[in-house]
Amino acid sequence: MVKEEQKWTIESSASLFNLKLNEVWAYRDLLVLLVRRDFVSFYKQTILGPLWFFIQPLFTTIIFTFIFGNLAGISTDGLPKPLFYMAGITAWNYFADCLTKTSSVFKDNAAIFGKVYFPRLIMPLSIVVSNLVRFGVQMLLFLILMAYYYFAGANFSISWAICLFPLIVTLMALLGLGAGMIISAMTTKYRDLAFLISFGVQLLMYATTVIYPLSEAIKKYPAYAWIIEYNPMTPIIETFRYGFLGQGSFSWLSLGYATLVTIILMLLGTIVFNKVERNFVDTV
Amino acid sequence: MSNIAIKVENLSKAYQLGQIGTGTISRDLERWYARIRGKEDPFLRIGENNNQNTKSESNVVWSLKDIDFEIDQGDAVGIIGRNGAGKSTLLKILSKVTAPTTGKISGKGRIASLLEVGTGFHPELSGRENIFLNGAILGMRKKEIQRKLDEIVDFAGIERYLDTPVKRYSSGMYVRLAFAVAAHLESEILIVDEVLAVGDAEFQKKCLGKMGEVSKGEGRTVLFVSHNMLAIRSFCKKAIFLKNGKVEEVGNVTQIISSYLNRTDKHIISFENEDFIAESIEILNKNNFIVETITNGERLRIKVRIRTKVNNPNMGFCIALYNETQELVTCINTFHINSFISDLEIGTHEFIVPFQEYILNEGRYHISLHLNSRQGTLYEIIENCYSFTVLDDDVRRGGIYRGEWPGAISLVPEIKIESI
């Protein structure tokens, strides 16, 4: 017999804040399977397999070290250059991947979304989690590099702020998710933003302290440094560097600011996402 | 409310026609402005109905308009209607893929919908991995899939290939696997859209068998859309006939199917492209009268009127003749007269297709007209554009006709007797 709690209704409008988290929970197996799919299909039919996860950050680090470190001579706060850049790249990549993948979630999954219902939130969540796996692998590479420089006797030290690592990862994930959801909701009707996002993320990297320390930016461009300071990713990356390498501008105030921006973007993102998911199939 | 599985009240769904994107920002702003003043959406004018043939001033089309019906628990209900009647939209709303514009559906029990087979299959993953992924997308828990794995693999018949990526599967295996997953969903309500159009005849039978089992044996509610009237009749008890986004009739399946098939409102067909306009289709009797009933001893002619817009038009057509059970009796195409078609000049032309006497059996026939290019590229299918009845004149059979003769066609050939 059908239980009473299995009653449902479909209506033309729904409340904005109803996230249907209980539904998301009921579909948790799907989340796991989607993450697994992303991970497995990434290296199917490749020779190097999961090693590809290493190759991208490794080569980017080498190029950055050569161009920004040696050719342009940008300061790295006295840290070994590869270590400095890899810290920035690892953290930035996680945020950027979450943002770009989430922002095209409706477009990429239109075929599935158009044919079967499951809580749409599962898809962006699976993106954030599968990128977390990737981030984990890249963190491993970063830790190996740290160990190498430690034994080589380089000048850096781990600080107490390393305890903030879980918070930082959460902030990066939610920031990418929130902003990505807003953009994804808007791109279902207006494709323009999809073009903006790919090079926008690249430009944003230069407005974040990935290839230079914040202290250097303040010193050289005191008038414009506020752009970099108001970028919520800046305090996150600075805290990351401060925690792992002991150098970087850390302040509770700026980290609090980043947290606030993240929360606002997440709230806004979920509202917009919720509104759009009901009818996007008709316009995408 | 005790026995009702699905209750649909006042359901409507509007779609926007034309290009979406350019000009929508200004329209969105107008909409928003109307809303904050508490006015109605200026782009959703009530009263327009969904007729795909006529052009309308407004850009909005009501794919469904004020639909009301109830479905009892354990019923297998077929949804029939022409292309564009709103069948798929209704299923999409029921499966929560898209939200209705107005109205409400309430019900109880888990819904599993099968609008397509193999949604979310990833070509790189193995059969086993895809079973789990697809099952989860359809709403199954991992434990549930684990429990049914053997049954699914067995039904699909792919045991040897279970750990091979599905991109190496034959298309038949792919479809079998996909259907097998969906058929083993545990839900109180099952929604199926025309998925049986894929796969070979044997597998289609198997699927129908499984679906019959589901609705009769397990007492689940099934909603089924198909153009295959035989399939609908074989396992649906009830049917809903949709026409232009409205419920035309609800009731017993046999009755609804016959009223759907007999509903030929007009013989004017309209299809237009750069080369030609298809204008009408008619059946003529020996006296050149347009008729809907004819005896099998009469010479029947089908007349298709086409207006060409260019010299040497790239056109052709195929008259598909179906009998009452929607079985294709014959298909008459124009490929063999392509050389004549290429001689056609701008103007109106009537194509007259004569039928031999004593070839069609008694019964009701429906014509679907397929319009295509000279090479056979399909432009459009106009379904059920003409229906007619053939009566046995009882002459050739020597006056001993008693009721319907069995068989799809009724040949009365000259039989020679050679006594040795």
Boltz contact constraints between the chains, C-beta under 6 A:
constraints:
  - contact:
      token1: [A, 2]
      token2: [B, 108]
      max_distance: 6.0
  - contact:
      token1: [A, 2]
      token2: [B, 109]
      max_distance: 6.0
  - contact:
      token1: [A, 2]
      token2: [B, 188]
      max_distance: 6.0
  - contact:
      token1: [A, 6]
      token2: [B, 108]
      max_distance: 6.0
  - contact:
      token1: [A, 6]
      token2: [B, 109]
      max_distance: 6.0
  - contact:
      token1: [A, 7]
      token2: [B, 108]
      max_distance: 6.0
  - contact:
      token1: [A, 9]
      token2: [B, 106]
      max_distance: 6.0
  - contact:
      token1: [A, 10]
      token2: [B, 105]
      max_distance: 6.0
  - contact:
      token1: [A, 11]
      token2: [B, 104]
      max_distance: 6.0
  - contact:
      token1: [A, 12]
      token2: [B, 100]
      max_distance: 6.0
  - contact:
      token1: [A, 12]
      token2: [B, 101]
      max_distance: 6.0
  - contact:
      token1: [A, 12]
      token2: [B, 102]
      max_distance: 6.0
  - contact:
      token1: [A, 29]
      token2: [B, 136]
      max_distance: 6.0
  - contact:
      token1: [A, 29]
      token2: [B, 141]
      max_distance: 6.0
  - contact:
      token1: [A, 29]
      token2: [B, 142]
      max_distance: 6.0
  - contact:
      token1: [A, 30]
      token2: [B, 136]
      max_distance: 6.0
  - contact:
      token1: [A, 33]
      token2: [B, 132]
      max_distance: 6.0
  - contact:
      token1: [A, 33]
      token2: [B, 133]
      max_distance: 6.0
  - contact:
      token1: [A, 33]
      token2: [B, 136]
      max_distance: 6.0
  - contact:
      token1: [A, 37]
      token2: [B, 122]
      max_distance: 6.0
  - contact:
      token1: [A, 37]
      token2: [B, 133]
      max_distance: 6.0
  - contact:
      token1: [A, 41]
      token2: [B, 122]
      max_distance: 6.0
  - contact:
      token1: [A, 41]
      token2: [B, 124]
      max_distance: 6.0
  - contact:
      token1: [A, 44]
      token2: [B, 124]
      max_distance: 6.0
  - contact:
      token1: [A, 112]
      token2: [B, 119]
      max_distance: 6.0
  - contact:
      token1: [A, 112]
      token2: [B, 120]
      max_distance: 6.0
  - contact:
      token1: [A, 115]
      token2: [B, 115]
      max_distance: 6.0
  - contact:
      token1: [A, 115]
      token2: [B, 116]
      max_distance: 6.0
  - contact:
      token1: [A, 115]
      token2: [B, 119]
      max_distance: 6.0
  - contact:
      token1: [A, 116]
      token2: [B, 119]
      max_distance: 6.0
  - contact:
      token1: [A, 116]
      token2: [B, 137]
      max_distance: 6.0
  - contact:
      token1: [A, 117]
      token2: [B, 95]
      max_distance: 6.0
  - contact:
      token1: [A, 117]
      token2: [B, 96]
      max_distance: 6.0
  - contact:
      token1: [A, 117]
      token2: [B, 97]
      max_distance: 6.0
  - contact:
      token1: [A, 278]
      token2: [B, 99]
      max_distance: 6.0
  - contact:
      token1: [A, 279]
      token2: [B, 98]
      max_distance: 6.0
  - contact:
      token1: [A, 279]
      token2: [B, 99]
      max_distance: 6.0
  - contact:
      token1: [A, 281]
      token2: [B, 97]
      max_distance: 6.0
  - contact:
      token1: [A, 281]
      token2: [B, 98]
      max_distance: 6.0
  - contact:
      token1: [A, 282]
      token2: [B, 98]
      max_distance: 6.0
  - contact:
      token1: [A, 283]
      token2: [B, 20]
      max_distance: 6.0
